[in-house]
Amino acid sequence: MLEVVRIPVLNDNYVWLLHDDASGETVAVDPAVAEPVLAAAATRGWTIGQIWNTHWHGDHVGGNAAIKAAAQAWGGCIITGPAAEAEKIGTLDRTVGEGDTVRIGDHVASVMAVPAHTAGHIAYHLAQDQIVFVGDTLFAMGCGRLFEGTAAQMFANMARLSALPADTAVYCAHEYTLSNGRFALTIEPDNDALASRVAAVEAARARGEATVPTSIGAERATNIFMRATTVDQLAARRAAKDAA
C-alpha cells in the first residue's frame, strides 16, 4: 500500500508526499517549497528520492533545488517533469510525456498529458492504487485557469479524467474547494448533491480541515466543469469564475 501525506504550504498550496513502505521510497509531488516537505519526511523517517512535477509554475517547482541538495546526504533525488516545459524547469533530471511511466517501488504511474492551465501540464495516474495527481488541472468542484491553453483542451481533460474509476482519489494542489463550490451553486442551484457538498465543505473549513483529496465520483456529481456538456459551456463557466 502507498501512503499519501498532505503538506499545506504557502497560502493554499498542498504538497504531497507519496511513500511506499515495501521499498522505503518516497516521492514529493509538486514541492512549492522545501523546508516543510523535508521536515514532514524526516519526522516519519523517510528520505525523498524522487520529485514529480506536474507543471512549471513556481508554486509547484520552487522547492526542487533545495530538496535535491538536501538529498545528497542520502543518495540523491531524481526530479521528473513535463518534457514540454523542460526549458522552464531547470532542475529536471528526467522529462516525460503522454504514455510514459514513472515508478515508486513496484507501483507504476502513467503520465497523462492534460494541457490547458499550462501548455505542457501533465498528471500522474497510479491505476493499480486508484490515485491520480492532477496538479492544477482538476480541483475539488473546479478546474485550473486557462493560462496557456484552450477551453477545448480543458474540456478534453475533464472528459478523460471523468472516465477514470469513480473511487479514484484525486490529489490536487490547492485548497480552492469552498470558493469553487459557492460559485458552482450559482451555475447549478438545483443540484442537491452540490448543495450538500458545499454545506459539508463550509463546516469542514470552519473547523480548519482540509477538503482534498477528492474523488472522481464526487467530481462527476458536483464539478460544473466536469459536468459541462460542450466546450462553449465550459468556456463560459470558466470565464464567469475568472470574473467572480
C-alpha positions in Angstrom: 0.0 0.0 0.0 1.0 3.5 -0.7 0.7 6.3 2.0 0.0 9.8 0.9 0.7 12.7 3.2 -0.7 16.2 2.7 1.6 19.1 3.5 0.0 22.6 3.5 2.4 25.4 2.4 2.2 29.0 1.3 -1.4 30.4 1.3 -3.4 27.5 -0.1 -1.0 25.0 -1.7 -0.7 21.3 -0.9 2.5 19.3 -1.5 2.0 15.6 -1.4 4.4 13.0 -0.1 3.9 9.6 -1.6 5.6 6.7 0.4 5.9 3.0 -0.4 6.7 1.1 2.8 7.7 -2.0 0.9 10.6 -0.3 -0.9 11.1 2.6 1.5 10.9 5.0 -1.4 9.3 8.5 -1.0 8.2 10.9 -3.7 7.4 14.6 -3.3 4.8 15.8 -5.7 4.9 19.5 -6.7 7.0 20.8 -3.9 6.4 24.6 -3.8 8.9 25.0 -1.0 11.5 22.7 0.6 11.7 23.1 4.3 8.2 21.8 5.4 8.4 19.0 2.9 11.8 17.8 4.2 10.6 18.2 7.8 7.5 16.1 7.1 9.6 13.4 5.6 12.2 13.5 8.4 9.6 13.2 11.2 8.5 9.9 9.5 11.9 8.6 9.0 11.6 8.9 5.2 14.1 10.2 2.6 12.9 11.8 -0.6 14.4 10.1 -3.6 12.1 11.5 -6.3 10.2 14.6 -7.1 7.3 14.5 -9.6 6.3 17.9 -11.1 3.1 18.4 -13.0 3.9 21.8 -14.5 6.4 24.7 -14.4 4.7 27.3 -12.1 6.9 28.4 -9.2 4.4 27.2 -6.5 4.9 23.7 -7.8 8.7 23.6 -8.5 10.1 26.1 -6.1 11.4 23.5 -3.6 13.0 21.3 -6.2 16.6 22.6 -5.9 16.8 22.7 -2.1 15.3 19.2 -1.8 17.7 17.9 -4.3 20.6 19.5 -2.5 19.5 18.0 0.8 19.1 14.6 -0.8 22.8 14.4 -1.5 23.1 13.2 2.1 21.1 10.1 1.4 21.9 9.2 -2.2 20.3 11.8 -4.3 16.9 12.7 -5.7 15.7 12.3 -9.3 13.3 15.1 -10.5 10.8 14.2 -13.2 8.6 16.7 -15.0 6.9 17.5 -18.3 9.1 17.4 -21.4 7.1 20.2 -23.0 8.1 22.5 -20.1 11.7 21.4 -19.6 13.1 24.8 -20.6 11.1 26.4 -17.8 12.1 23.8 -15.1 15.9 23.9 -14.9 16.1 21.3 -12.2 14.7 18.3 -14.1 16.7 15.1 -14.4 14.1 13.3 -16.5 11.4 14.5 -18.8 8.2 12.7 -19.6 5.0 13.0 -21.7 1.9 11.2 -22.6 2.2 7.4 -22.1 5.4 7.4 -20.3 5.6 5.8 -16.8 7.4 6.6 -13.5 7.6 4.2 -10.6 7.7 4.2 -6.8 8.7 0.7 -5.7 6.5 -1.7 -7.6 3.8 0.9 -8.2 3.6 2.4 -11.7 2.3 5.8 -12.6 1.2 6.5 -16.1 1.8 10.1 -17.4 -1.3 11.8 -18.8 -0.9 14.9 -21.0 -3.5 17.4 -19.7 -2.6 20.8 -21.2 -4.7 23.9 -20.7 -3.6 25.5 -17.4 -0.1 25.4 -18.8 0.9 24.2 -22.3 2.7 21.1 -21.1 0.8 20.2 -17.9 0.8 16.5 -17.0 -0.9 14.3 -14.4 0.4 11.1 -12.8 -2.1 8.2 -12.7 -1.4 5.2 -10.5 -4.2 3.0 -11.7 -3.5 0.0 -9.5 -3.6 2.2 -6.5 -6.6 4.3 -7.7 -4.7 7.6 -7.3 -4.2 10.5 -9.6 -2.1 13.6 -9.0 -3.6 16.3 -11.1 -1.7 19.5 -10.2 -3.7 22.5 -11.2 -5.9 20.8 -13.9 -8.7 19.5 -11.8 -9.7 20.9 -8.4 -12.5 19.9 -6.0 -15.5 21.4 -7.7 -13.2 23.3 -10.1 -10.6 23.4 -12.8 -7.5 25.4 -13.5 -7.4 28.7 -15.2 -6.7 28.6 -18.9 -3.4 30.4 -18.7 -1.6 28.8 -21.7 -4.3 26.6 -23.3 -7.8 26.5 -24.5 -11.3 25.6 -23.3 -11.3 22.7 -25.8 -8.2 21.3 -24.2 -9.7 21.6 -20.7 -13.0 20.1 -21.9 -11.0 17.1 -23.2 -9.1 16.9 -19.9 -12.4 16.8 -17.9 -13.8 14.1 -20.1 -10.6 12.0 -19.8 -10.5 12.3 -16.0 -14.2 11.7 -15.6 -13.6 8.3 -17.4 -11.4 7.1 -14.5 -13.0 4.8 -11.9 -15.3 6.7 -9.6 -13.3 5.8 -6.5 -10.1 7.1 -7.9 -8.6 9.5 -5.3 -7.8 12.9 -6.8 -4.9 14.8 -5.3 -4.9 18.4 -6.5 -2.6 21.1 -5.4 -4.7 23.9 -3.9 -7.4 24.4 -1.2 -9.9 26.1 -3.5 -12.9 23.9 -2.7 -15.1 26.4 -0.8 -14.9 29.2 -3.4 -15.3 26.7 -6.2 -18.4 25.2 -4.5 -20.0 28.5 -3.8 -19.5 29.6 -7.4 -20.8 26.2 -8.7 -24.1 26.8 -6.8 -24.7 29.9 -8.9 -24.5 27.7 -12.0 -26.3 24.6 -10.8 -28.5 25.9 -7.9 -30.8 22.9 -8.1 -28.0 20.3 -7.8 -28.8 18.6 -4.5 -25.5 16.8 -4.4 -23.7 20.0 -4.9 -25.6 21.9 -2.2 -25.0 19.1 0.2 -21.3 19.0 -0.6 -20.9 22.8 -0.2 -22.5 22.7 3.2 -20.1 19.9 4.3 -17.2 21.9 2.9 -18.3 25.0 4.8 -18.4 23.1 8.0 -15.0 21.4 7.4 -13.3 24.7 6.6 -14.8 26.3 9.7 -13.1 23.6 11.7 -9.9 24.3 9.8 -9.9 21.0 8.0 -8.6 20.3 4.5 -11.1 19.2 1.8 -8.8 17.3 -0.5 -8.2 14.8 -1.8 -11.5 14.4 -3.6 -12.7 11.6 -5.8 -13.6 11.2 -9.4 -17.1 10.2 -8.4 -17.6 13.3 -6.3 -16.4 15.5 -9.1 -18.8 13.8 -11.6 -21.7 14.8 -9.3 -20.6 18.3 -8.3 -17.9 19.7 -10.6 -19.6 22.1 -13.0 -16.6 22.0 -15.3 -16.5 18.2 -15.5 -20.3 18.3 -15.9 -20.2 20.8 -18.8 -21.6 19.2 -21.9 -19.9 21.4 -24.5 -16.7 23.3 -24.9 -18.6 26.6 -25.1 -20.4 25.8 -21.9 -17.1 25.1 -20.1 -15.5 28.2 -21.6 -18.4 30.4 -20.4 -18.3 28.9 -16.9 -14.5 29.4 -16.7 -14.8 33.0 -17.8 -17.5 33.6 -15.3 -15.4 32.1 -12.5 -12.5 34.2 -13.5 -14.6 37.3 -13.2 -16.2 36.3 -10.0 
